[in-house]
């Protein structure tokens, strides 16, 4: 069926000459004889429902933003979450300390690691200083913002090493730790903040004595998620549970959880990109078509300083690479860090935030991660459907979506080191566009 569309489009060039720049509005025309590079959109073939795109609001990120001069803080929050900015729609927070907080803590620390089975010492007071006020500002700018949470460690008194760094959760505390999650969700709800999803453990196959962490093998995660799901059911909590929350290279872990008794309480799996290959995601997509996939952490850093190459790697592996393999959401690591890549609490010493706040020069720099996220978060609405999009050239990659308002968002990346002229085809109409070398183009199509 032939249709014509008005088209708005936004460009980021690999050489930074354009950074999410809005171009002149155009319209498609009926023309069936186009040749050359083509991207063809089929809105009738649909895939997963999208949750959103964003990054982690660690305690460090919240502190960096909170410490900005008031007018700059307002400006930055609007750039991140406002409709005139990139409208971040999905964020991750740590349940307690991570390697990007001021120091180590959980919500139920006790003097001398005294056992507290009734969690009488539970408090989120620490989060009320920086994190919760920033989350409230973000929600005021984008009320549809989804928030997921992951713990780096259980309270030390629940662990075999009685320490937040490394060690394992003792099985006798599965039920009380499940109640810890319930208390966390209830405490945030009392602040008007809903927790959309949790993972049982950040990077459960990694433990270190350098920062809060906890080893949780798949067999234990199965038992804990079963207890956690029962607790949520008992308390009428609709927060989702994502399994795993670790790298592509150990898909045996989420497969085990999703094939177990815990599957009834598990919405799907969360993945990180520090090990393995994005192609491994296809195993989950194939084996569990009724479960969701979310990408929940990757960081830029001083090891990767080429703006155009970082765009291509993230498009191929994290954004289009995951989205086109059924991911419902994509999250990067710290939203904001300072000029020293911190504040840090062990862990990564040279990670790059989505933005960098330089306290010495009183400037804020939006890094490539800001524009990469923005090409999706600004244009793809919550609950959009991914739709079929096909490129006839391997160096032109694409993801497309049908928004709830009926508009169609098409994101195209040109991997080439030279400009590419492509035809965007939909419903037997087309229009030609130029995409800069190593550039990204986001097209918004509205039916005439």
Protein Blocks (a to p, Z undefined) as FASTA:
>chain_A
ZZddddddddddfklpaghiacddddddddfkbghjdddddfkbccdddfbdcddddfkl
mmmmmmpcfklmmmmmmmmmmmklnopabdcddehjdfbdfbdcdfkdcehhiacfkomm
gccklmmmmmmmmmmmmmmmmmmbccddddfbdcfklpmnlpaegcjddfklmmmmmmmm
mmmmmmmmmnopacfbdcfbghklbccfkbgcddddfklmmmmmmmmmmmmmmnopabdc
dehjiafklmmlmmmmmmmmklmmpgbdcddfkecjfklmmmmmmmmmmbccddfbdcdd
fklmcfklmmmmmmmmmmmmmmmnopabdcdddfbdcfkopaceehjfkbccfbdcdfkl
opacddfklmmmmmmmmmmcghiacdddddfbfkbccdddddfkopacdddddfbfbdcd
ddddeehiacdddddehiacddddddZZ
